[in-house]
Amino acid sequence: MRVFPGRVSAWVGEGRFFPAMGLLALLAAAWEAAVRGFAIPPYILPAPSRVARAILQEYPLLWRDAGVTLMEVGLGFLVAAAVGIALAFAIFHSPTLEKTLYPLIVASQTVPVFAIAPLLIVWFGYGLAPKVIMTALIVFFPIVVNTVDGLRAVDEDMVNLLRILRASPWTILWTVRVPGALPFIFSGAKVGVAVSVIGAVIGEWVGSQEGLGYVMIHANAQLRVDLIFAAILYLSVMAVGLFALVSAVEWLALPWRRA
């Protein structure tokens, strides 16, 4: 029996991960050699071995705060997905909403997220809410745009055929438009979840008492650059893991696209 397993195991079996892992190992070796050869101080650029040591030594701290950041990212992603998909369906079905809201949604991406974060802290305090909202704002855009594009990309001949057969708009929506839009929705979700950690970390930078962003701010104040790199590595692994999770859900939900 194939498991999403199926796709991942195929990648491993075909060695598709090996070039990327080899490149990372080569870069880490070059980094280590450069730091040692040029005697670069660790407060400027720590060697990978020093970063690895920080990961092991600060494991309890990093693991605890990674859980906080992951919760913020997960909640923000779910909020963005729910609101974004619902709004995309409304925009698709209402030309008025499309004319009024869609340009504003696009224009919202021109506002620097750093400009919004302090306002969210003022409005909602230093708790969980500002980080969730910041994450949702970053994830929201690719989900809305891809969902709208997916609903528009459905084969209109199939839609017209169902109309000739007197199918209701609800039937057309769930039998043709939604299945046709799902690949686009998952594409937007994968883009969004890959960058979702950015929103949570920015929120933690501006005002927080926990989370990997908080760890990075305090490590920077103490010139613990190795700990900053350790937190960055945790964030990278988190983003890759979330991307893989959404890809797994896509694999399960779209059996007709399995390779």
N, C-alpha and C positions, 0 to 999 in steps of 0.2 A: 504494500500500500504506500502511495506517495504521500509525503508530508510536506509542508511548506519548507517547510521542511524539504520537499522535493527540489525546489529551485536552489536552496542553499546547498544541499548535499550534492547537487549536480555541479554547482560552481566549485565546491571543494574538490570533487572528484576530477573535474577538468583542470584543476589548478589555476582558476581565474584569479584567486586571491594572491597567488604567489608573486606576480610582478609587483603589485602594490606593496606587499609586505617586504619584498626585497628592496624596493626603492626607499621605504621608510628606514630599513636597517642601514642602508648605505648613507642616507642623510644623517642618521643618528651617529654613525661612525665618523663621518666627516665633521659633524658638530663637535663631538668629543675630542677629535684630534686637533681641531682649530682652537678650542678652549685651552687645551693643555699646551699646545705648541706656542700660542701667543700669550700664555699666562694671563688670560682674561679673568679679572676678579669675579667671584661668584655673585656679587651684588649687581654686576652689570649683565653677565650672561653665564648662568650656571651650566655645567656639563650635564649631559643626559644621565650619567651615573649619579650625580648629585640630586637631580630631579627624582630619579627612581628611589633614592634613599629617603627623600622627603615624603614620597608617597607611602613608603613603608612605615616611617616614623610617625607621620601625621594621619595614619589610616583612620583612627576613630573620629578625629575632627572632620576629615574630608568626607567620610562615609555619612556621618550625621548631617552635615550641611548639604551634601548632595541629595539626600532624601528630601530636605526642605525645598531645594530648587526644583527637584523633579515633581513635587506636589504642585508647585506654582505653575510649572510648565504644563503639566497634565490638565489642571483645571482651566488654564488659559486656552489651551488647545480645544478642549471640549466646548467652552463658551463660544470661541470663534467659529468652530465647526457648526454648532447649532444655529447661531445667529446668521452666519455667513450663508449657509445653504438655504435657510428660510428666506433671507433677503434676496438671494439670487433667483429663487422661484418667483418671488413677488415681482422682481424687476422684469423677468422674462414674460410674465403674464400681463404686466401693466405698462404700456408705453409711457404713460404719465410718470410712473415711478422711475422708469428708465431715463427719461429726460431730466428729471429733477435730482435723483439720487446718484445715478451712475457717475456723472461728472464730478460730484462731490467726493465720492469714494476714491476716484482716481486722484483728485487733487489732494486728498488727505495724505497720500504717500509722499508728498513734497514737504511735509512738516517734519523736521528732525525729531526723532524720538526722545533725544535728550532734552528738548524743549518742553515735552509733555510730562516727563517723569516728575520733575519738581512740583508741577501743578497737581498731579495725582496724589503726591505725598501730602500736600496742603489740604486737599479735599477729603482724602480717605484715611489719612494717618499713616503710621509706619507698619501696619499689619500686613495681612495676606492680600487684601483687595488690590492695592496699587500694582503689585507684581503680576497678579492674574490679569488685570486690565491691560497692563503693558504688553504682556505676552499675547493676549487676544488681539490687540491692535496690530501686531506684527503678522500674526497668522491669518487674520481676517481677510486681507486683500487677495492673496493668491487663491483662497478657497472661493470667494465670491466670483472673481473673474473667470476662473476655470469652470465653475458650475454653470455660469451664464453661457459661456462658449459651448459647453457640452450639451446644454438644452437646445442651443441653436444648431448644433451639428447633426442632429438626428435626421435620418432619411425622411424627407417630406413626402416621398411617394408612399412610404409605409403609413404615414399619418393620414394621408388622403384616402388610402385604401380603407383604413378603419373608419374614417368618416363616412365613406360610401356604404359601409356595412352597418352604419348607424351606431357606432360605438360612442359611448359617452366621453366627454372630455376627461373625466376621472380615469376611465379605462385606458384611454390613449396615453395619459400621463404615466400610469404605472406599468403599462405593458410595452411602451415604446420609448417614451422620452427619458424616464428614469434609468432603465437599463443602458440606454445609449449614452447617457450623461455620466454614468458611474466611472468609466475610465478617466474622464476629465476631472471629476470630483476627487478621485484618489490621487491624480497628479498634483492637483492643488494642495491636497492634504500633505503629500510627501514634501513638497516645497515648504509648506508652512511649518511642519513639524521639525524640519531640518534647521530652520532659523528661529524656532520658538525659544530656544535657550537665551537668545540675545535679549529678548524682552524681559525675561525674568532677571537676568544678570544686571541689566541697566537699572531696573527697579531696585535691586539690592544695593547697587552702587550709590544711588541717590539717598536711600534711607532704609536701613534694615539692621537687624541685630542677629541675623542668621542667614545661612545660604552661602553658596560658593562665591557669589559676588562680594558678600561681606568678608569672607576669608581673604579674597584677593585684595580688598582695600586695606585690611589690617596687615597683611603680609607686605604690601607695598610700603606702608608706614614704617615697618621694621626692616626694610631692605631684604626681605626673604623672597628673592626673585625665584628661587627654586620652588617655594610653596605656590607662588603665582602660576608657574608652569604646571605644577601638579594639578592645581584647580582647573587650568585650561584643558589639561588632558582628560580630567573627569568630565568636563562639559562636552568635549569632543566625543568621548565614548557614549555619553548620554544621548547626544544628537543622533549618532549612528544607530544606537539601539532603538530609539524611537522611530527612526526612518525604517529600520528593519521590521518593527512591529506593525507599522501602517502597511508596509509591503506584504506582510503575512496576512493581514486582514483583507487586502486587495486580492491576494491569491485565493483565499477562501471564498470571497464574495463574487469573483468573476471567473468561474471555472472555464468559460469559453475562451479566455485569454491565456490559459496556461500553456507554456511551451514545454 
